[in-house]
Amino acid sequence: MAGYLTTHVLDTALGKPAAGLEIELFRIEGEARQFLSRRITNADGRTDGPILPEDLFEPGAYELVFHAGSYLVESGQAGAAPLFLDVVPIRFGMAEATHYHVPLLLSPYGYSTYRGS
């Protein structure tokens, strides 16, 4: 099986998927970031396909950048400016050619992530 990466965002404050949230993916090589893709979450809080498909997979370091601030403003949850959470970067490694799933659990004042299935 070839490796690939999926993600999704759950809004824990509203208790529902975070639809319309922009996510970018970068490959990290030393101090350099190489842009790979940009996706918008659908009604289920997921991207319509893998954010890193099998044909682009390489073991290495990656960064997902979740544009939470725009989503929080649009959903009416943003506090006063400047926002407490705006851009949420998550750096992680993928060492094996398998399925990696890196979700984001988001609220206006906190977030968490984990390696899902």
N, C-alpha and C positions, 0 to 999 in steps of 0.2 A: 504494500500500500504506500502511495506517495503521501507526503505531508501536506497539510493545508491548515488555515487559520479561520476560525469564525469568532464572532462576538455578538453581544446584544447588550442593551441597556434597559434596566428596570428602574422606574421611578418609585423609590420606597416611600416617599412622602405622600404620593397620590395613590400608591398601591396598584400601579398599572405599567405597561411597557412605555418607554420613552420614544414616541414617534417623532420623526423630523429632526433628529439630532445628528449633526455632522461628525464624522469620524475620519481621521487620516491615519495612514500607516506608513512608517518609515523603517528602513533597514539601517542599523547602526554599525558603523565600521570605524573604530577608534573614536575620534571626535567628530566624524562626519555623519550626517543623516542623509540618506538617499530616499526621496519620496517614492512610494510605490502605488498608493491608491487613495481615493477619497470616496466615501459612501455616505448616504443618508439613511437613517433607520426607518423602517416601514412601520405599519400599524402594530406589529408584534414586537417592536423594539429591536428588530434584527436587520441585518443587511440582506438584500435579496439573494445573495450568493456569498461564497467565502470571500472575506476581505483580502485574503492571500490564497489564490487558487493553487492547485497542485503543480501546474506548469511553471509557477514562479517561486515555488518553495525552495529554500536553501536553509540548512541549519545555521543558526547564528543569533545575534541580538537584534531585537526589534523594539519599536515604540508605537503604541496606539495613542493617538491624541484625540480626546473626546472634547468637543466644543460645547461644554455644559452650560456656560453662561447664556448663550443665545437661546438654548432650549428652556432654561429656567425663566428667562424674560418672557418668551412666547407663551409659556404655560402659566404665567402670572405668579410665579413663586419667588422671583428675584427680590431681594431686599434692596436697600439703598445702595447707590453707587459709592465707592467701587464694590462690585460683587464679591462676596466671600469666595465663591468658586466660579472660575471662568473657564480656563483651559485646564483639562486634567490629563497629564501625560502618564502613561504606564509603560515602563521598560521591563522587558522580560526576555528570556532566552528560549529557543527551541532547538533541542539537541538531536532529536530523532525524527525520522520521516513518518509522522503519525498525525492524527487529528489533534490540534490544540484549540481550546475554546477559552477565551479570556473575556468574561462579562464584566460589566460595571453596574454596581448597585449605587444609585445616586439619590441624594436629597439636597436641598439648598445649602446645607451646612456640613455635609459629610459625604464620603463615598467609601466603597470597599470593592475589592476584586479578588479573584481566586482562579485557579485552573479548573475549569469545568469539564464537562463531558459532552 
